[in-house]
Amino acid sequence: MDRFDNMRVFAKVVESASFTGAAARLGISASMVSQHVKELEERLGARLLNRTTRKVSLTETGRAYYERCTRLLADLEETEQAVSDMHAAPRGELRVNAATTFGIVQLAPAIADFTARFPAISVELMLSIRIADLIDEGFDVAVWVGELPDSSLIARQLAPCRMVVCGAPSYFEKHGTPRTPDDLTNHNCLTVAVTGVPYYRVWRLRSTDGTALSISPIGNLRTNSGAVLKVAALAGHGLVCLPTYFVGDALQSGRLVTVLDDYTAPPLALRALYPHNRHLSAKVRAFVDFLASRFGREPPWDSWCRPSRKQSASPASHRRKMTGSPTKPRRAKTQADAP
């Protein structure tokens, strides 16, 4: 008999606490279960189980062997599954965790196209403002934007996520255009009130000479919803600093325009995350490869700034007219950091 078969049967006996229970689970006879265990003990030269008419229990040696045996069998099963998945068509349920805004705006349409391409895969998408515990909560993969907590997750970058300061043309017609970060003291800056996303609370920009600026914007609206900020900006209420995956459509149509184009915000990263102790199944591999191909190094939400990244986001006619300033200046704190 194969030694791995012996080990599998032995493990089932321990888990079932009986030979008959293991036989039922394995679909073989109790005498065959007994023969597997006998061969294993003879090969090892040690008794692994204490047998009575009522129950089966592990010996001290058996307990140590069982712990190592189960790890080895799990590794073997995972290895075999990984090889099998390389040649198998992706199928099954895929559980995905994603950041709320990105999940609604960009990931949901992508998943619709993904399931059309892979009809044997069903997707369960759960959105949250903080990354889930993938192992404890049973997720196959997470799609996340921004800084990651220290973890043992494997991360694959899918696309850059650029941050821009922008507003509606109607706002700039009334209040003028900020030319430098210091000018933001005279503008209504709409901000996110969420402790879990620090890149929203502080506007981080870098000048052409490499000087890093941390700006604490001040305005008359704070909210925990990026969607609310976008609506307010589109209505001409103030300036926002938001990722282009969220405002790219409005920038493309001209409903929003960027300002402070000589100052760049450090890009965030869109990543796929999955546990390091799991092989990449066919369904997860197909999903991650699909997203990497769909988004990529020049994601579709940045089409508004092509072909020239240097182009002004606000039309020249607006830039000539946007020279006014608000009647009631608001103060914003600006701090220069080391490059």
Backbone hydrogen bonds in HBPLUS format (Angstrom, degrees):
<---DONOR---> <-ACCEPTOR-->    atom                        ^
c    i                          cat <-CA-CA->   ^        H-A-AA   ^      H-
h    n   atom  resd res      DA  || num        DHA   H-A  angle D-A-AA Bond
n    s   type  num  typ     dist DA aas  dist angle  dist       angle   num
A0005-ASP N   A0002-ASP O   3.07 MM   3  5.20 120.4  2.44  97.9 112.8     1
A0006-ASN N   A0002-ASP O   2.99 MM   4  6.38 153.7  2.06 149.3 157.2     2
A0007-MET N   A0003-ARG O   2.92 MM   4  6.21 155.3  1.98 144.8 151.1     3
A0008-ARG N   A0004-PHE O   2.90 MM   4  6.13 157.7  1.95 147.3 153.0     4
A0009-VAL N   A0005-ASP O   2.98 MM   4  6.17 165.5  2.00 153.7 157.1     5
A0010-PHE N   A0006-ASN O   2.91 MM   4  6.11 164.9  1.93 151.8 156.5     6
A0011-ALA N   A0007-MET O   2.92 MM   4  6.13 161.5  1.95 150.5 155.0     7
A0012-LYS N   A0008-ARG O   3.04 MM   4  6.30 152.2  2.12 145.4 152.8     8
A0013-VAL N   A0009-VAL O   2.94 MM   4  6.26 149.6  2.04 151.5 160.3     9
A0014-VAL N   A0010-PHE O   3.07 MM   4  6.41 159.2  2.12 152.4 157.1    10
A0015-GLU N   A0011-ALA O   2.95 MM   4  6.20 162.1  1.98 148.3 153.4    11
A0016-SER N   A0012-LYS O   2.84 MM   4  5.90 145.9  1.95 142.4 151.5    12
A0017-ALA N   A0013-VAL O   2.72 MM   4  5.60 125.2  2.01 140.0 154.4    13
A0022-ALA N   A0018-SER O   3.25 MM   4  6.32 156.6  2.31 133.0 138.9    14
A0023-ALA N   A0019-PHE O   2.90 MM   4  6.10 154.9  1.96 146.1 153.7    15
A0024-ALA N   A0020-THR O   2.97 MM   4  6.21 154.7  2.04 145.8 151.7    16
A0025-ARG N   A0021-GLY O   3.09 MM   4  6.34 156.3  2.15 145.5 151.7    17
A0026-LEU N   A0022-ALA O   2.91 MM   4  6.06 147.0  2.02 147.7 156.8    18
A0027-GLY N   A0023-ALA O   2.81 MM   4  5.72 128.1  2.08 141.5 153.9    19
A0028-ILE N   A0023-ALA O   3.12 MM   5  5.06 148.8  2.22 137.8 143.6    20
A0033-VAL N   A0029-SER O   3.13 MM   4  6.50 151.9  2.21 145.1 152.6    21
A0034-SER N   A0030-ALA O   2.98 MM   4  6.26 160.1  2.02 148.3 153.3    22
A0035-GLN N   A0031-SER O   2.99 MM   4  6.23 147.7  2.10 139.6 148.2    23
A0036-HIS N   A0032-MET O   3.04 MM   4  6.34 155.3  2.11 149.4 154.8    24
A0037-VAL N   A0033-VAL O   3.14 MM   4  6.44 165.0  2.16 155.7 158.8    25
A0038-LYS N   A0034-SER O   2.93 MM   4  6.09 156.1  1.99 146.7 154.0    26
A0039-GLU N   A0035-GLN O   2.98 MM   4  6.18 162.8  2.01 150.8 154.4    27
A0040-LEU N   A0036-HIS O   3.05 MM   4  6.28 156.2  2.11 146.5 153.3    28
A0041-GLU N   A0037-VAL O   2.97 MM   4  6.20 164.9  1.99 153.6 156.8    29
A0042-GLU N   A0038-LYS O   2.95 MM   4  6.13 157.6  2.00 149.5 156.2    30
A0043-ARG N   A0039-GLU O   2.95 MM   4  6.11 156.4  2.01 147.0 153.0    31
A0044-LEU N   A0040-LEU O   3.02 MM   4  6.22 154.0  2.09 147.8 154.9    32
A0045-GLY N   A0041-GLU O   2.73 MM   4  5.71 131.4  1.96 139.5 153.3    33
A0046-ALA N   A0041-GLU O   3.26 MM   5  5.44 146.9  2.38 140.9 147.5    34
A0059-THR N   A0048-LEU O   3.02 MM  11  5.40 165.7  2.04 131.2 130.9    35
A0050-ASN N   A0057-SER O   2.64 MM   7  5.13 168.9  1.66 157.3 161.4    36
A0057-SER N   A0050-ASN O   2.97 MM   7  5.13 162.2  2.00 146.2 152.1    37
A0052-THR N   A0055-LYS O   3.03 MM   3  5.46 147.6  2.14 163.0 172.0    38
A0063-ARG N   A0059-THR O   2.83 MM   4  6.08 149.3  1.92 150.8 157.6    39
A0064-ALA N   A0060-GLU O   3.26 MM   4  6.54 162.0  2.29 146.7 150.2    40
A0065-TYR N   A0061-THR O   2.92 MM   4  6.17 157.9  1.97 150.3 157.2    41
A0066-TYR N   A0062-GLY O   2.79 MM   4  5.90 155.5  1.85 146.3 153.3    42
A0067-GLU N   A0063-ARG O   3.15 MM   4  6.35 158.6  2.20 147.8 151.9    43
A0068-ARG N   A0064-ALA O   3.36 MM   4  6.64 161.0  2.40 144.0 148.2    44
A0069-CYS N   A0065-TYR O   2.72 MM   4  5.79 153.2  1.79 151.1 160.5    45
A0070-THR N   A0066-TYR O   2.91 MM   4  6.02 164.8  1.93 153.5 154.9    46
A0071-ARG N   A0067-GLU O   3.44 MM   4  6.59 156.6  2.50 136.1 141.9    47
A0072-LEU N   A0068-ARG O   3.01 MM   4  6.21 160.8  2.05 149.1 154.5    48
A0073-LEU N   A0069-CYS O   2.90 MM   4  6.13 161.1  1.94 153.7 158.9    49
A0074-ALA N   A0070-THR O   2.94 MM   4  6.05 153.5  2.01 142.5 149.7    50
A0075-ASP N   A0071-ARG O   2.96 MM   4  6.21 158.6  2.01 148.2 153.8    51
A0076-LEU N   A0072-LEU O   2.91 MM   4  6.12 155.3  1.97 146.5 153.9    52
A0077-GLU N   A0073-LEU O   2.88 MM   4  6.07 161.1  1.91 147.5 152.4    53
A0078-GLU N   A0074-ALA O   2.92 MM   4  6.10 159.1  1.97 147.4 153.4    54
A0079-THR N   A0075-ASP O   2.90 MM   4  6.06 156.8  1.96 146.2 152.7    55
A0080-GLU N   A0076-LEU O   2.93 MM   4  6.14 166.0  1.95 153.0 156.6    56
A0081-GLN N   A0077-GLU O   2.88 MM   4  6.03 155.4  1.94 145.3 152.7    57
A0082-ALA N   A0078-GLU O   2.87 MM   4  6.03 154.1  1.94 145.8 152.8    58
A0083-VAL N   A0079-THR O   3.07 MM   4  6.34 161.4  2.10 151.5 155.3    59
A0084-SER N   A0080-GLU O   2.94 MM   4  6.11 159.7  1.98 145.8 152.2    60
A0085-ASP N   A0081-GLN O   2.79 MM   4  5.94 155.0  1.85 149.1 155.9    61
A0086-MET N   A0082-ALA O   3.23 MM   4  6.45 134.9  2.44 137.3 147.7    62
A0086-MET N   A0083-VAL O   3.21 MM   3  5.29 133.7  2.43  96.3 108.4    63
A0087-HIS N   A0084-SER O   3.09 MM   3  5.63 149.7  2.19 111.2 119.2    64
A0088-ALA N   A0084-SER O   3.05 MM   4  6.13 116.4  2.47 137.2 154.0    65
A0092-GLY N   A0120-ALA O   3.05 MM  28  6.41 145.7  2.17 150.8 140.7    66
A0122-SER N   A0092-GLY O   3.01 MM  30  6.25 155.0  2.07 137.2 144.9    67
A0094-LEU N   A0122-SER O   2.72 MM  28  6.07 158.8  1.76 163.1 170.3    68
A0124-GLU N   A0094-LEU O   2.87 MM  30  6.16 163.4  1.89 153.2 155.3    69
A0140-ASP N   A0095-ARG O   2.91 MM  45  5.30 148.5  2.01 132.2 142.1    70
A0141-VAL N   A0095-ARG O   3.35 MM  46  6.77 155.8  2.41 161.6 165.8    71
A0096-VAL N   A0124-GLU O   2.81 MM  28  6.04 170.6  1.82 160.2 162.9    72
A0126-MET N   A0096-VAL O   2.83 MM  30  6.18 166.5  1.85 166.3 170.5    73
A0097-ASN N   A0141-VAL O   3.07 MM  44  6.52 154.6  2.13 144.5 152.5    74
A0143-VAL N   A0097-ASN O   2.80 MM  46  6.33 151.5  1.88 157.0 166.7    75
A0098-ALA N   A0126-MET O   3.10 MM  28  6.48 148.4  2.21 148.6 153.6    76
A0128-SER N   A0098-ALA O   3.04 MM  30  6.38 150.5  2.13 158.2 165.8    77
A0103-GLY N   A0099-ALA O   2.77 MM   4  5.68 152.8  1.84 153.3 162.6    78
A0104-ILE N   A0100-THR O   3.01 MM   4  6.26 152.5  2.09 152.8 158.7    79
A0105-VAL N   A0101-THR O   2.97 MM   4  6.11 179.2  1.97 162.6 162.8    80
A0106-GLN N   A0102-PHE O   2.89 MM   4  5.43 156.4  1.95 140.4 148.3    81
A0107-LEU N   A0102-PHE O   2.98 MM   5  6.21 167.8  1.99 149.8 152.8    82
A0108-ALA N   A0103-GLY O   2.84 MM   5  5.79 137.8  2.02 149.1 156.5    83
A0110-ALA N   A0106-GLN O   3.41 MM   4  6.54 154.4  2.48 138.3 145.6    84
A0111-ILE N   A0107-LEU O   2.80 MM   4  6.05 154.7  1.86 158.9 165.7    85
A0112-ALA N   A0108-ALA O   3.09 MM   4  6.37 154.3  2.16 149.2 155.7    86
A0113-ASP N   A0109-PRO O   3.19 MM   4  6.52 155.0  2.26 145.6 151.1    87
A0114-PHE N   A0110-ALA O   2.83 MM   4  6.06 148.4  1.93 144.8 155.2    88
A0115-THR N   A0111-ILE O   2.88 MM   4  6.06 168.7  1.90 158.3 158.4    89
A0116-ALA N   A0112-ALA O   3.24 MM   4  6.35 139.6  2.42 132.7 143.2    90
A0117-ARG N   A0113-ASP O   3.07 MM   4  6.33 144.3  2.20 141.0 149.8    91
A0117-ARG N   A0114-PHE O   3.08 MM   3  5.15 122.0  2.43  96.1 110.5    92
A0118-PHE N   A0114-PHE O   2.81 MM   4  6.08 149.2  1.91 149.4 159.4    93
A0121-ILE N   A0118-PHE O   3.03 MM   3  5.76 167.2  2.05 125.7 128.6    94
A0137-GLU N   A0133-ASP O   2.88 MM   4  5.74 157.1  1.93 157.1 163.7    95
A0139-PHE N   A0134-LEU O   2.79 MM   5  4.66 146.2  1.90 136.2 144.5    96
A0138-GLY N   A0135-ILE O   3.26 MM   3  5.15 157.4  2.32  99.4 106.1    97
A0142-ALA N   A0273-LEU O   2.87 MM 131  4.99 152.5  1.95 140.0 147.8    98
A0273-LEU N   A0142-ALA O   2.78 MM 131  4.99 158.2  1.82 147.4 152.8    99
A0144-TRP N   A0271-ARG O   2.90 MM 127  5.39 156.1  1.96 153.4 159.5   100
A0271-ARG N   A0144-TRP O   2.84 MM 127  5.39 166.5  1.86 159.1 163.5   101
A0146-GLY N   A0269-ALA O   3.08 MM 123  5.47 149.6  2.17 139.2 148.5   102
A0154-ILE N   A0274-TYR O   2.85 MM 120  5.44 164.2  1.87 168.1 164.2   103
A0274-TYR N   A0154-ILE O   3.06 MM 120  5.44 150.4  2.15 144.7 153.9   104
A0156-ARG N   A0272-ALA O   2.87 MM 116  5.19 157.8  1.92 151.0 158.4   105
A0272-ALA N   A0156-ARG O   2.85 MM 116  5.19 160.8  1.89 147.1 151.7   106
A0158-LEU N   A0270-LEU O   2.66 MM 112  5.44 174.9  1.66 156.3 157.7   107
A0159-ALA N   A0270-LEU O   3.40 MM 111  5.18 155.3  2.46 130.6 133.4   108
A0270-LEU N   A0159-ALA O   2.82 MM 111  5.18 168.1  1.83 173.4 170.2   109
A0161-CYS N   A0268-LEU O   2.91 MM 107  4.82 160.2  1.95 130.4 127.2   110
A0268-LEU N   A0161-CYS O   2.73 MM 107  4.82 162.5  1.76 155.0 148.8   111
A0244-THR N   A0162-ARG O   2.73 MM  82  5.64 153.2  1.80 163.9 170.3   112
A0164-VAL N   A0242-LEU O   3.07 MM  78  5.79 161.8  2.11 145.2 147.6   113
A0242-LEU N   A0164-VAL O   3.09 MM  78  5.79 139.3  2.26 162.5 157.1   114
A0259-VAL N   A0165-VAL O   2.99 MM  94  5.90 152.8  2.06 152.3 152.7   115
A0166-CYS N   A0240-VAL O   2.90 MM  74  5.63 158.3  1.95 159.6 166.9   116
A0240-VAL N   A0166-CYS O   2.98 MM  74  5.63 160.4  2.02 159.5 166.0   117
A0167-GLY N   A0257-VAL O   3.05 MM  90  5.69 151.7  2.13 150.3 156.2   118
A0257-VAL N   A0167-GLY O   2.83 MM  90  5.69 158.6  1.88 160.2 163.9   119
A0171-TYR N   A0168-ALA O   2.97 MM   3  5.34 130.1  2.22 108.2 120.9   120
A0172-PHE N   A0168-ALA O   3.33 MM   4  6.79 158.6  2.38 154.4 159.3   121
A0173-GLU N   A0169-PRO O   2.95 MM   4  6.20 148.2  2.06 150.9 160.1   122
A0174-LYS N   A0171-TYR O   3.15 MM   3  5.39 128.1  2.43 100.1 112.7   123
A0175-HIS N   A0171-TYR O   2.87 MM   4  6.02 158.6  1.92 154.7 161.8   124
A0176-GLY N   A0172-PHE O   2.88 MM   4  4.65 143.9  2.01 127.6 129.3   125
A0177-THR N   A0322-MET O   3.22 MM 145  5.30 142.8  2.37 122.0 115.2   126
A0183-ASP N   A0180-THR O   2.92 MM   3  5.41 142.0  2.07 112.7 123.3   127
A0184-LEU N   A0181-PRO O   3.03 MM   3  5.51 158.8  2.07 112.3 119.1   128
A0185-THR N   A0182-ASP O   3.26 MM   3  6.09 170.9  2.27 119.4 122.1   129
A0186-ASN N   A0183-ASP O   2.97 MM   3  5.74 165.3  2.00 121.1 125.8   130
A0187-HIS N   A0184-LEU O   3.07 MM   3  5.04 157.8  2.12 114.0 112.3   131
A0330-ARG N   A0185-THR O   2.81 MM 145  5.17 118.2  2.19 141.3 159.6   132
A0239-LEU N   A0188-ASN O   2.84 MM  51  6.22 158.2  1.89 157.8 164.6   133
A0189-CYS N   A0218-ILE O   3.19 MM  29  5.48 165.1  2.21 130.4 127.3   134
A0190-LEU N   A0239-LEU O   2.78 MM  49  5.83 166.4  1.79 167.0 170.2   135
A0191-THR N   A0221-LEU O   3.09 MM  30  6.52 160.0  2.14 160.7 161.2   136
A0223-THR N   A0191-THR O   3.12 MM  32  6.67 147.7  2.23 145.7 154.4   137
A0193-ALA N   A0223-THR O   2.61 MM  30  4.99 160.0  1.65 119.7 126.9   138
A0200-TYR N   A0197-VAL O   3.09 MM   3  5.87 166.9  2.11 123.3 127.4   139
A0202-VAL N   A0198-PRO O   3.36 MM   4  6.54 159.5  2.41 157.8 159.8   140
A0203-TRP N   A0215-ILE O   2.85 MM  12  4.93 155.6  1.91 156.7 152.6   141
A0215-ILE N   A0203-TRP O   2.84 MM  12  4.93 165.3  1.86 143.2 147.6   142
A0205-LEU N   A0213-LEU O   2.99 MM   8  5.18 156.3  2.04 143.4 150.8   143
A0213-LEU N   A0205-LEU O   2.74 MM   8  5.18 169.2  1.75 164.2 163.6   144
A0206-ARG N   A0264-THR O   2.71 MM  58  5.20 132.1  1.93 133.3 148.8   145
A0264-THR N   A0206-ARG O   2.97 MM  58  5.20 155.5  2.03 147.9 144.7   146
A0207-SER N   A0211-THR O   2.91 MM   4  5.30 158.7  1.96 149.9 152.4   147
A0210-GLY N   A0207-SER O   2.97 MM   3  5.29 161.1  2.01 113.8 118.0   148
A0337-ASP N   A0212-ALA O   2.74 MM 125  5.21 172.1  1.74 153.7 156.4   149
A0214-SER N   A0335-GLN O   2.88 MM 121  5.24 168.0  1.89 155.3 159.3   150
A0335-GLN N   A0214-SER O   2.99 MM 121  5.24 157.0  2.04 139.8 147.3   151
A0216-SER N   A0333-LYS O   2.75 MM 117  5.03 168.3  1.76 157.8 161.5   152
A0333-LYS N   A0216-SER O   3.25 MM 117  5.03 141.2  2.41 142.4 137.1   153
A0229-LEU N   A0225-SER O   3.35 MM   4  6.72 157.1  2.40 143.0 148.4   154
A0230-LYS N   A0226-GLY O   2.97 MM   4  6.25 156.5  2.02 149.2 155.4   155
A0231-VAL N   A0227-ALA O   3.03 MM   4  6.26 160.8  2.06 147.9 152.6   156
A0232-ALA N   A0228-VAL O   2.93 MM   4  6.16 161.5  1.96 151.0 156.2   157
A0233-ALA N   A0229-LEU O   2.84 MM   4  6.05 158.0  1.89 150.5 156.7   158
A0234-LEU N   A0230-LYS O   2.90 MM   4  6.08 162.1  1.93 151.3 156.2   159
A0235-ALA N   A0231-VAL O   3.03 MM   4  6.23 137.9  2.21 139.7 150.9   160
A0237-HIS N   A0232-ALA O   3.06 MM   5  5.51 166.6  2.08 155.9 153.3   161
A0236-GLY N   A0233-ALA O   2.94 MM   3  5.14 159.1  1.99 107.7 114.0   162
A0246-PHE N   A0243-PRO O   3.00 MM   3  5.61 155.8  2.06 114.2 121.7   163
A0247-VAL N   A0243-PRO O   3.27 MM   4  6.65 149.5  2.37 142.7 151.6   164
A0248-GLY N   A0244-THR O   2.70 MM   4  4.72 131.6  1.93 138.4 139.7   165
A0250-ALA N   A0247-VAL O   3.09 MM   3  5.35 117.6  2.49 103.9 118.5   166
A0251-LEU N   A0247-VAL O   2.97 MM   4  6.26 151.1  2.05 154.8 164.1   167
A0252-GLN N   A0248-GLY O   2.86 MM   4  6.01 151.3  1.94 145.3 153.4   168
A0253-SER N   A0249-ASP O   3.09 MM   4  6.32 150.8  2.18 142.2 149.0   169
A0254-GLY N   A0250-ALA O   3.08 MM   4  6.05 122.0  2.43 131.8 145.4   170
A0255-ARG N   A0250-ALA O   2.96 MM   5  5.09 120.3  2.32 152.6 158.5   171
A0256-LEU N   A0250-ALA O   3.17 MM   6  5.38 152.4  2.25 121.0 117.1   172
A0254-GLY N   A0251-LEU O   3.30 MM   3  5.06 140.7  2.47  91.6 102.5   173
A0263-TYR N   A0260-LEU O   2.96 MM   3  5.51 161.0  2.00 119.3 123.5   174
A0285-ARG N   A0281-SER O   2.85 MM   4  6.01 168.2  1.87 159.4 163.4   175
A0286-ALA N   A0282-ALA O   2.93 MM   4  5.98 158.0  1.98 142.5 148.7   176
A0287-PHE N   A0283-LYS O   3.07 MM   4  6.18 153.4  2.15 138.0 145.1   177
A0288-VAL N   A0284-VAL O   2.91 MM   4  6.11 171.6  1.91 159.6 161.0   178
A0289-ASP N   A0285-ARG O   2.96 MM   4  6.00 165.5  1.98 149.3 154.1   179
A0290-PHE N   A0286-ALA O   2.98 MM   4  6.00 149.1  2.08 137.5 146.3   180
A0291-LEU N   A0287-PHE O   3.01 MM   4  6.31 160.5  2.05 151.5 155.7   181
A0292-ALA N   A0288-VAL O   2.97 MM   4  6.17 161.7  2.00 151.6 156.9   182
A0293-SER N   A0289-ASP O   3.02 MM   4  6.16 152.5  2.09 144.3 151.1   183
A0294-ARG N   A0290-PHE O   2.89 MM   4  6.07 153.4  1.96 147.1 155.2   184
A0295-PHE N   A0291-LEU O   2.90 MM   4  5.93 168.7  1.91 155.8 157.8   185
A0302-ASP N   A0299-PRO O   3.03 MM   3  5.76 165.9  2.05 122.6 127.0   186
A0303-SER N   A0300-PRO O   3.17 MM   3  5.41 157.3  2.22 117.4 116.5   187
A0305-CYS N   A0302-ASP O   3.20 MM   3  5.93 156.9  2.26 118.6 123.3   188
A0306-ARG N   A0303-SER O   3.29 MM   3  5.41 166.2  2.31 112.9 112.6   189
A0311-GLN N   A0308-SER O   3.32 MM   3  5.66 168.4  2.33 109.9 113.3   190
A0318-HIS N   A0315-PRO O   3.04 MM   3  5.32 121.7  2.39 102.2 116.2   191
A0319-ARG N   A0315-PRO O   2.99 MM   4  6.32 159.0  2.03 152.4 159.0   192
A0320-ARG N   A0316-ALA O   3.02 MM   4  6.23 149.5  2.11 149.8 156.1   193
A0321-LYS N   A0318-HIS O   3.02 MM   3  5.17 123.3  2.36  98.6 113.4   194
A0322-MET N   A0318-HIS O   2.86 MM   4  5.92 143.3  1.99 156.6 167.3   195
A0323-THR N   A0321-LYS O   2.81 MM   2  5.71 130.7  2.06 113.0  97.3   196
